[in-house]
Amino acid sequence: MSNGRLFALALLLSLGATLLAAPAQSHKGDENSQGCHTDRQTGEYHCHTPTKPQPHTEVTVTYCHVAYGRRNCGHTSGECAQLQSQYGGSCQQQLGFSAR
């Protein structure tokens, strides 16, 4: 076979393989119903699709103690007031959702 025919055959086979290849879909099958999974390499849990609050969620109010440019969140009003009296700073409301 001549070099021209070998080249044409290789080109034809490459083109055929490219057209028959299935597109890759990353993470399908590893994700839970919310579109989240744990990355096996890093151990990080993350989501690929934004989730909406479930029908049975409640809005909860927590507070952030803010002092010296740092925010420490997730406290009740009483806890935040105690941190404020102990360390100074201020308390700021933080809205969140919790499933019940």
Phi and psi in radians as a Rosetta constraint file:
Dihedral C 1 N 2 CA 2 C 2 CIRCULARHARMONIC -1.427 0.35
Dihedral N 2 CA 2 C 2 N 3 CIRCULARHARMONIC 2.849 0.35
Dihedral C 2 N 3 CA 3 C 3 CIRCULARHARMONIC -1.062 0.35
Dihedral N 3 CA 3 C 3 N 4 CIRCULARHARMONIC -0.633 0.35
Dihedral C 3 N 4 CA 4 C 4 CIRCULARHARMONIC -1.106 0.35
Dihedral N 4 CA 4 C 4 N 5 CIRCULARHARMONIC -0.734 0.35
Dihedral C 4 N 5 CA 5 C 5 CIRCULARHARMONIC -1.226 0.35
Dihedral N 5 CA 5 C 5 N 6 CIRCULARHARMONIC -0.679 0.35
Dihedral C 5 N 6 CA 6 C 6 CIRCULARHARMONIC -1.092 0.35
Dihedral N 6 CA 6 C 6 N 7 CIRCULARHARMONIC -0.731 0.35
Dihedral C 6 N 7 CA 7 C 7 CIRCULARHARMONIC -1.110 0.35
Dihedral N 7 CA 7 C 7 N 8 CIRCULARHARMONIC -0.772 0.35
Dihedral C 7 N 8 CA 8 C 8 CIRCULARHARMONIC -1.104 0.35
Dihedral N 8 CA 8 C 8 N 9 CIRCULARHARMONIC -0.712 0.35
Dihedral C 8 N 9 CA 9 C 9 CIRCULARHARMONIC -1.151 0.35
Dihedral N 9 CA 9 C 9 N 10 CIRCULARHARMONIC -0.769 0.35
Dihedral C 9 N 10 CA 10 C 10 CIRCULARHARMONIC -1.103 0.35
Dihedral N 10 CA 10 C 10 N 11 CIRCULARHARMONIC -0.706 0.35
Dihedral C 10 N 11 CA 11 C 11 CIRCULARHARMONIC -1.128 0.35
Dihedral N 11 CA 11 C 11 N 12 CIRCULARHARMONIC -0.753 0.35
Dihedral C 11 N 12 CA 12 C 12 CIRCULARHARMONIC -1.110 0.35
Dihedral N 12 CA 12 C 12 N 13 CIRCULARHARMONIC -0.760 0.35
Dihedral C 12 N 13 CA 13 C 13 CIRCULARHARMONIC -1.142 0.35
Dihedral N 13 CA 13 C 13 N 14 CIRCULARHARMONIC -0.696 0.35
Dihedral C 13 N 14 CA 14 C 14 CIRCULARHARMONIC -1.129 0.35
Dihedral N 14 CA 14 C 14 N 15 CIRCULARHARMONIC -0.751 0.35
Dihedral C 14 N 15 CA 15 C 15 CIRCULARHARMONIC -1.117 0.35
Dihedral N 15 CA 15 C 15 N 16 CIRCULARHARMONIC -0.750 0.35
Dihedral C 15 N 16 CA 16 C 16 CIRCULARHARMONIC -1.093 0.35
Dihedral N 16 CA 16 C 16 N 17 CIRCULARHARMONIC -0.754 0.35
Dihedral C 16 N 17 CA 17 C 17 CIRCULARHARMONIC -1.129 0.35
Dihedral N 17 CA 17 C 17 N 18 CIRCULARHARMONIC -0.655 0.35
Dihedral C 17 N 18 CA 18 C 18 CIRCULARHARMONIC -1.149 0.35
Dihedral N 18 CA 18 C 18 N 19 CIRCULARHARMONIC -0.727 0.35
Dihedral C 18 N 19 CA 19 C 19 CIRCULARHARMONIC -1.245 0.35
Dihedral N 19 CA 19 C 19 N 20 CIRCULARHARMONIC -0.494 0.35
Dihedral C 19 N 20 CA 20 C 20 CIRCULARHARMONIC -1.555 0.35
Dihedral N 20 CA 20 C 20 N 21 CIRCULARHARMONIC -0.193 0.35
Dihedral C 20 N 21 CA 21 C 21 CIRCULARHARMONIC -1.196 0.35
Dihedral N 21 CA 21 C 21 N 22 CIRCULARHARMONIC 2.434 0.35
Dihedral C 21 N 22 CA 22 C 22 CIRCULARHARMONIC -1.492 0.35
Dihedral N 22 CA 22 C 22 N 23 CIRCULARHARMONIC 2.482 0.35
Dihedral C 22 N 23 CA 23 C 23 CIRCULARHARMONIC -1.164 0.35
Dihedral N 23 CA 23 C 23 N 24 CIRCULARHARMONIC 2.518 0.35
Dihedral C 23 N 24 CA 24 C 24 CIRCULARHARMONIC -1.418 0.35
Dihedral N 24 CA 24 C 24 N 25 CIRCULARHARMONIC 2.461 0.35
Dihedral C 24 N 25 CA 25 C 25 CIRCULARHARMONIC -2.210 0.35
Dihedral N 25 CA 25 C 25 N 26 CIRCULARHARMONIC 1.847 0.35
Dihedral C 25 N 26 CA 26 C 26 CIRCULARHARMONIC -1.290 0.35
Dihedral N 26 CA 26 C 26 N 27 CIRCULARHARMONIC 2.520 0.35
Dihedral C 26 N 27 CA 27 C 27 CIRCULARHARMONIC 1.223 0.35
Dihedral N 27 CA 27 C 27 N 28 CIRCULARHARMONIC -0.085 0.35
Dihedral C 27 N 28 CA 28 C 28 CIRCULARHARMONIC -1.150 0.35
Dihedral N 28 CA 28 C 28 N 29 CIRCULARHARMONIC 2.343 0.35
Dihedral C 28 N 29 CA 29 C 29 CIRCULARHARMONIC 1.720 0.35
Dihedral N 29 CA 29 C 29 N 30 CIRCULARHARMONIC -0.511 0.35
Dihedral C 29 N 30 CA 30 C 30 CIRCULARHARMONIC -1.548 0.35
Dihedral N 30 CA 30 C 30 N 31 CIRCULARHARMONIC -0.334 0.35
Dihedral C 30 N 31 CA 31 C 31 CIRCULARHARMONIC -1.404 0.35
Dihedral N 31 CA 31 C 31 N 32 CIRCULARHARMONIC 2.555 0.35
Dihedral C 31 N 32 CA 32 C 32 CIRCULARHARMONIC -1.482 0.35
Dihedral N 32 CA 32 C 32 N 33 CIRCULARHARMONIC -3.016 0.35
Dihedral C 32 N 33 CA 33 C 33 CIRCULARHARMONIC -1.147 0.35
Dihedral N 33 CA 33 C 33 N 34 CIRCULARHARMONIC -0.321 0.35
Dihedral C 33 N 34 CA 34 C 34 CIRCULARHARMONIC -1.612 0.35
Dihedral N 34 CA 34 C 34 N 35 CIRCULARHARMONIC 0.042 0.35
Dihedral C 34 N 35 CA 35 C 35 CIRCULARHARMONIC 1.441 0.35
Dihedral N 35 CA 35 C 35 N 36 CIRCULARHARMONIC 0.379 0.35
Dihedral C 35 N 36 CA 36 C 36 CIRCULARHARMONIC -1.988 0.35
Dihedral N 36 CA 36 C 36 N 37 CIRCULARHARMONIC 2.750 0.35
Dihedral C 36 N 37 CA 37 C 37 CIRCULARHARMONIC -2.845 0.35
Dihedral N 37 CA 37 C 37 N 38 CIRCULARHARMONIC 2.943 0.35
Dihedral C 37 N 38 CA 38 C 38 CIRCULARHARMONIC -1.735 0.35
Dihedral N 38 CA 38 C 38 N 39 CIRCULARHARMONIC 2.192 0.35
Dihedral C 38 N 39 CA 39 C 39 CIRCULARHARMONIC -1.189 0.35
Dihedral N 39 CA 39 C 39 N 40 CIRCULARHARMONIC 2.147 0.35
Dihedral C 39 N 40 CA 40 C 40 CIRCULARHARMONIC -1.148 0.35
Dihedral N 40 CA 40 C 40 N 41 CIRCULARHARMONIC -0.522 0.35
Dihedral C 40 N 41 CA 41 C 41 CIRCULARHARMONIC -1.417 0.35
Dihedral N 41 CA 41 C 41 N 42 CIRCULARHARMONIC -0.719 0.35
Dihedral C 41 N 42 CA 42 C 42 CIRCULARHARMONIC -1.775 0.35
Dihedral N 42 CA 42 C 42 N 43 CIRCULARHARMONIC -0.310 0.35
Dihedral C 42 N 43 CA 43 C 43 CIRCULARHARMONIC 1.353 0.35
Dihedral N 43 CA 43 C 43 N 44 CIRCULARHARMONIC 0.116 0.35
Dihedral C 43 N 44 CA 44 C 44 CIRCULARHARMONIC -1.416 0.35
Dihedral N 44 CA 44 C 44 N 45 CIRCULARHARMONIC 2.335 0.35
Dihedral C 44 N 45 CA 45 C 45 CIRCULARHARMONIC -1.643 0.35
Dihedral N 45 CA 45 C 45 N 46 CIRCULARHARMONIC 2.164 0.35
Dihedral C 45 N 46 CA 46 C 46 CIRCULARHARMONIC -2.605 0.35
Dihedral N 46 CA 46 C 46 N 47 CIRCULARHARMONIC 2.904 0.35
Dihedral C 46 N 47 CA 47 C 47 CIRCULARHARMONIC -2.077 0.35
Dihedral N 47 CA 47 C 47 N 48 CIRCULARHARMONIC 2.531 0.35
Dihedral C 47 N 48 CA 48 C 48 CIRCULARHARMONIC -1.733 0.35
Dihedral N 48 CA 48 C 48 N 49 CIRCULARHARMONIC -0.370 0.35
Dihedral C 48 N 49 CA 49 C 49 CIRCULARHARMONIC -2.171 0.35
Dihedral N 49 CA 49 C 49 N 50 CIRCULARHARMONIC 2.399 0.35
Dihedral C 49 N 50 CA 50 C 50 CIRCULARHARMONIC -1.142 0.35
Dihedral N 50 CA 50 C 50 N 51 CIRCULARHARMONIC 2.468 0.35
Dihedral C 50 N 51 CA 51 C 51 CIRCULARHARMONIC -1.832 0.35
Dihedral N 51 CA 51 C 51 N 52 CIRCULARHARMONIC 2.611 0.35
Dihedral C 51 N 52 CA 52 C 52 CIRCULARHARMONIC -1.748 0.35
Dihedral N 52 CA 52 C 52 N 53 CIRCULARHARMONIC 2.657 0.35
Dihedral C 52 N 53 CA 53 C 53 CIRCULARHARMONIC -1.015 0.35
Dihedral N 53 CA 53 C 53 N 54 CIRCULARHARMONIC 2.422 0.35
Dihedral C 53 N 54 CA 54 C 54 CIRCULARHARMONIC -1.194 0.35
Dihedral N 54 CA 54 C 54 N 55 CIRCULARHARMONIC 2.795 0.35
Dihedral C 54 N 55 CA 55 C 55 CIRCULARHARMONIC -1.016 0.35
Dihedral N 55 CA 55 C 55 N 56 CIRCULARHARMONIC -0.485 0.35
Dihedral C 55 N 56 CA 56 C 56 CIRCULARHARMONIC -1.777 0.35
Dihedral N 56 CA 56 C 56 N 57 CIRCULARHARMONIC 0.632 0.35
Dihedral C 56 N 57 CA 57 C 57 CIRCULARHARMONIC -1.658 0.35
Dihedral N 57 CA 57 C 57 N 58 CIRCULARHARMONIC 2.669 0.35
Dihedral C 57 N 58 CA 58 C 58 CIRCULARHARMONIC -2.044 0.35
Dihedral N 58 CA 58 C 58 N 59 CIRCULARHARMONIC 2.563 0.35
Dihedral C 58 N 59 CA 59 C 59 CIRCULARHARMONIC -1.475 0.35
Dihedral N 59 CA 59 C 59 N 60 CIRCULARHARMONIC 2.207 0.35
Dihedral C 59 N 60 CA 60 C 60 CIRCULARHARMONIC -2.007 0.35
Dihedral N 60 CA 60 C 60 N 61 CIRCULARHARMONIC 2.608 0.35
Dihedral C 60 N 61 CA 61 C 61 CIRCULARHARMONIC -1.939 0.35
Dihedral N 61 CA 61 C 61 N 62 CIRCULARHARMONIC 2.133 0.35
Dihedral C 61 N 62 CA 62 C 62 CIRCULARHARMONIC -2.156 0.35
Dihedral N 62 CA 62 C 62 N 63 CIRCULARHARMONIC 3.016 0.35
Dihedral C 62 N 63 CA 63 C 63 CIRCULARHARMONIC -2.208 0.35
Dihedral N 63 CA 63 C 63 N 64 CIRCULARHARMONIC 2.597 0.35
Dihedral C 63 N 64 CA 64 C 64 CIRCULARHARMONIC -1.890 0.35
Dihedral N 64 CA 64 C 64 N 65 CIRCULARHARMONIC 2.228 0.35
Dihedral C 64 N 65 CA 65 C 65 CIRCULARHARMONIC -1.519 0.35
Dihedral N 65 CA 65 C 65 N 66 CIRCULARHARMONIC 2.121 0.35
Dihedral C 65 N 66 CA 66 C 66 CIRCULARHARMONIC -1.981 0.35
Dihedral N 66 CA 66 C 66 N 67 CIRCULARHARMONIC 2.048 0.35
Dihedral C 66 N 67 CA 67 C 67 CIRCULARHARMONIC -2.615 0.35
Dihedral N 67 CA 67 C 67 N 68 CIRCULARHARMONIC 2.407 0.35
Dihedral C 67 N 68 CA 68 C 68 CIRCULARHARMONIC 0.983 0.35
Dihedral N 68 CA 68 C 68 N 69 CIRCULARHARMONIC 0.626 0.35
Dihedral C 68 N 69 CA 69 C 69 CIRCULARHARMONIC 1.364 0.35
Dihedral N 69 CA 69 C 69 N 70 CIRCULARHARMONIC 0.136 0.35
Dihedral C 69 N 70 CA 70 C 70 CIRCULARHARMONIC -2.026 0.35
Dihedral N 70 CA 70 C 70 N 71 CIRCULARHARMONIC 2.503 0.35
Dihedral C 70 N 71 CA 71 C 71 CIRCULARHARMONIC -1.913 0.35
Dihedral N 71 CA 71 C 71 N 72 CIRCULARHARMONIC 2.236 0.35
Dihedral C 71 N 72 CA 72 C 72 CIRCULARHARMONIC -2.107 0.35
Dihedral N 72 CA 72 C 72 N 73 CIRCULARHARMONIC 1.793 0.35
Dihedral C 72 N 73 CA 73 C 73 CIRCULARHARMONIC -1.848 0.35
Dihedral N 73 CA 73 C 73 N 74 CIRCULARHARMONIC 2.919 0.35
Dihedral C 73 N 74 CA 74 C 74 CIRCULARHARMONIC 1.740 0.35
Dihedral N 74 CA 74 C 74 N 75 CIRCULARHARMONIC 0.291 0.35
Dihedral C 74 N 75 CA 75 C 75 CIRCULARHARMONIC -1.718 0.35
Dihedral N 75 CA 75 C 75 N 76 CIRCULARHARMONIC 2.708 0.35
Dihedral C 75 N 76 CA 76 C 76 CIRCULARHARMONIC -1.289 0.35
Dihedral N 76 CA 76 C 76 N 77 CIRCULARHARMONIC 2.975 0.35
Dihedral C 76 N 77 CA 77 C 77 CIRCULARHARMONIC -1.051 0.35
Dihedral N 77 CA 77 C 77 N 78 CIRCULARHARMONIC -0.756 0.35
Dihedral C 77 N 78 CA 78 C 78 CIRCULARHARMONIC -1.137 0.35
Dihedral N 78 CA 78 C 78 N 79 CIRCULARHARMONIC -0.738 0.35
Dihedral C 78 N 79 CA 79 C 79 CIRCULARHARMONIC -1.089 0.35
Dihedral N 79 CA 79 C 79 N 80 CIRCULARHARMONIC -0.755 0.35
Dihedral C 79 N 80 CA 80 C 80 CIRCULARHARMONIC -1.145 0.35
Dihedral N 80 CA 80 C 80 N 81 CIRCULARHARMONIC -0.698 0.35
Dihedral C 80 N 81 CA 81 C 81 CIRCULARHARMONIC -1.105 0.35
Dihedral N 81 CA 81 C 81 N 82 CIRCULARHARMONIC -0.674 0.35
Dihedral C 81 N 82 CA 82 C 82 CIRCULARHARMONIC -1.148 0.35
Dihedral N 82 CA 82 C 82 N 83 CIRCULARHARMONIC -0.744 0.35
Dihedral C 82 N 83 CA 83 C 83 CIRCULARHARMONIC -1.095 0.35
Dihedral N 83 CA 83 C 83 N 84 CIRCULARHARMONIC -0.657 0.35
Dihedral C 83 N 84 CA 84 C 84 CIRCULARHARMONIC -1.147 0.35
Dihedral N 84 CA 84 C 84 N 85 CIRCULARHARMONIC -0.738 0.35
Dihedral C 84 N 85 CA 85 C 85 CIRCULARHARMONIC -1.242 0.35
Dihedral N 85 CA 85 C 85 N 86 CIRCULARHARMONIC -0.519 0.35
Dihedral C 85 N 86 CA 86 C 86 CIRCULARHARMONIC -1.402 0.35
Dihedral N 86 CA 86 C 86 N 87 CIRCULARHARMONIC -0.750 0.35
Dihedral C 86 N 87 CA 87 C 87 CIRCULARHARMONIC -2.008 0.35
Dihedral N 87 CA 87 C 87 N 88 CIRCULARHARMONIC -0.063 0.35
Dihedral C 87 N 88 CA 88 C 88 CIRCULARHARMONIC 1.433 0.35
Dihedral N 88 CA 88 C 88 N 89 CIRCULARHARMONIC -2.845 0.35
Dihedral C 88 N 89 CA 89 C 89 CIRCULARHARMONIC 1.500 0.35
Dihedral N 89 CA 89 C 89 N 90 CIRCULARHARMONIC -2.673 0.35
Dihedral C 89 N 90 CA 90 C 90 CIRCULARHARMONIC -2.531 0.35
Dihedral N 90 CA 90 C 90 N 91 CIRCULARHARMONIC 2.931 0.35
Dihedral C 90 N 91 CA 91 C 91 CIRCULARHARMONIC -1.992 0.35
Dihedral N 91 CA 91 C 91 N 92 CIRCULARHARMONIC 2.338 0.35
Dihedral C 91 N 92 CA 92 C 92 CIRCULARHARMONIC -2.180 0.35
Dihedral N 92 CA 92 C 92 N 93 CIRCULARHARMONIC 2.416 0.35
Dihedral C 92 N 93 CA 93 C 93 CIRCULARHARMONIC -1.186 0.35
Dihedral N 93 CA 93 C 93 N 94 CIRCULARHARMONIC 2.535 0.35
Dihedral C 93 N 94 CA 94 C 94 CIRCULARHARMONIC -2.359 0.35
Dihedral N 94 CA 94 C 94 N 95 CIRCULARHARMONIC 2.165 0.35
Dihedral C 94 N 95 CA 95 C 95 CIRCULARHARMONIC -1.563 0.35
Dihedral N 95 CA 95 C 95 N 96 CIRCULARHARMONIC 2.518 0.35
Dihedral C 95 N 96 CA 96 C 96 CIRCULARHARMONIC -2.636 0.35
Dihedral N 96 CA 96 C 96 N 97 CIRCULARHARMONIC 3.076 0.35
Dihedral C 96 N 97 CA 97 C 97 CIRCULARHARMONIC -2.125 0.35
Dihedral N 97 CA 97 C 97 N 98 CIRCULARHARMONIC 2.466 0.35
Dihedral C 97 N 98 CA 98 C 98 CIRCULARHARMONIC -2.363 0.35
Dihedral N 98 CA 98 C 98 N 99 CIRCULARHARMONIC 2.398 0.35
Dihedral C 98 N 99 CA 99 C 99 CIRCULARHARMONIC -1.438 0.35
Dihedral N 99 CA 99 C 99 N 100 CIRCULARHARMONIC 2.349 0.35
